[in-house]
């Protein structure tokens, strides 16, 4: 699960830097869904996720011509940029929330607890969004984005032990808040 | 490497119910322990896997065609024939300028210059004084 080996995106990036439209399309097919998923799960907002993904790739296009092989993998770089943009937005939300107390949204189980499909998905998304941002980031990077512990810890600028602590606390909190859905996670 | 049952349970709580997604360094040991203690540890993994499956339900998001279109339009464009020609011409002009500059420097080095630095300074000082005195003699019209 370590971040080792050559960069699988290197050849495509070279093509993007030359202005090869096929390389642009392939790189977007390969990486845009990951960036969108990351931003959506970090921000719990489809519009903001799209904005973050767009800004991330606009920055990638600027880097493409001068990309130096042998440094950080492009996927890692994308994650770093996207996470920074997500945190910018989370900070703005916090500032707004401090100025204007939000309405209280009940994310607990509905009275008729039999949830299916989209409802279930929304419950999980709400539970994830209710976690402290660093715990959510750890879970999204390791579980959803499939990054190894070393790579995720490096992205978050923490030790592997600290990452494990964030993952453990986050998963325990999710397990508690989704306890009523345990039977539906079969 | 050895692993306690408690550490196995802790890793399941941290990394989930699929040992294949645990850190590579502990996978082999964990699998060996699972073979030795299947009854106890399969329950631990099943419990962690239930949360994994719930987490999988957190919605991702697919890229819509408008976003794709904007990103494709903003991507670096291939250099056109005209731009390639201009780039080549620019390089040629640059080389020409550099060559001319080299010739000019060579000519200047070859010219006899003032041998006495003080005489050169006095010329500059005289010119400056002359300009200043002219300016003082002819006040600007209001």
Interface residues (C-beta under 8 A of the other chain):
Chain A: X1 X2 X16 X17 X18 X19 X20 X21 X24 X25 X28 X32 X33 X36 X37 X39 X40 X41 X46 X49 X50 X53 X54 X57 X58 X61 X64 X65 X120 X121 X124 X125 X128 X139 X142 X143 X144 X146 X148 X149 X150 X160 X164 X167 X168 X171 X172 X174 X175 X178 X181 X182 X184 X185 X186
Chain B: X10 X13 X14 X15 X16 X21 X22 X23 X24 X48 X49 X50 X51 X52 X53 X54 X55 X57 X58 X59 X60 X61 X62 X63 X64 X67 X68 X70 X71 X72 X74 X75 X76 X77 X78 X79
